[in-house]
Amino acid sequence: MSRVLMVVSAADTLTLTDGTAHPTGFWAEELVVAHRTLTREGHEVVVATPGGARPTVDPVSLDEKTVGSAEKVDELHAYLQEIGSALDAPVALEDVEVSGFDAVVLPGGHGPMVDLAVDPVLGRLLTQADESGLVIAPFCHGPAGLLSATTDDGGFVFAGRRLAVFTDEEERTGGTGETTPWFVATRLRERGAVVEEGPAWSSFVVRDGNLVSGQNPQSSEAVAEAVLDALGASRR
């Protein structure tokens, strides 16, 4: 059994370029699919947030029009209730020891753009995790959290690494549009990451060594399966 650190945003509002306070948080499907897939295979998943604050689910991610059916909404609600104790009292990032984990998973929602992208504690944890060869798996907007990992001279720890992330096209057509304060894919490219893109709104996963990443909510299952594969490989 492996131990997986699931880093979740504690943000609940994203300020758009027009000054609007846009409700946000974590994306239900991404957290649920990753958590459920990993735990069903016997792995321990520890939820952590900045300061140990209770994370907020993005309300749009539980909207029937977004999710696709009332049945799927009910399924997501049920699982979030099932793991309610972990979400109500997450571990504080400040108290995490990377040496106690085998993987770090970062689900999305716009929340990571607000707090994880600039969290120095997360930056240190990700740097240590990468140096130790832990599986690091951000997906959708989760890769925004990678931006927190900087070198002593101001460089980007993940510069030159291949990854997938919610694309600018997807943000413009199905995210917060042109009022998005900044585009995660563009920012990662500016910092030196090699961003690869699949078709919009289709599952697309990139694996570069210990870094496993996915493009969008549709990639949730494939990311979780890739993490399982990477964890299995690390133990062989």
ABEGO torsion letter per residue (X at the ends): XBBBBBBBBABABBBBAAGBBBBBEBBAAAAAAAAAAAAAAGBBBBBBBBGGBBBBBBAAAABAAAAGBAAAAAAAAAAAAAAAAAAABBBBAAABBAAABABBBBBBEAAAAAAAAABAAAAAAAAAAAAAGBBBBBBEAAAAAAAABBBAAGBBAABGBBBBBBBAAAAAAABAEAABABBAAAAAAAAGBBBBBBBBGBBBBBBBEABBBBABAAAAAAAAAAAAAAAAAAAX
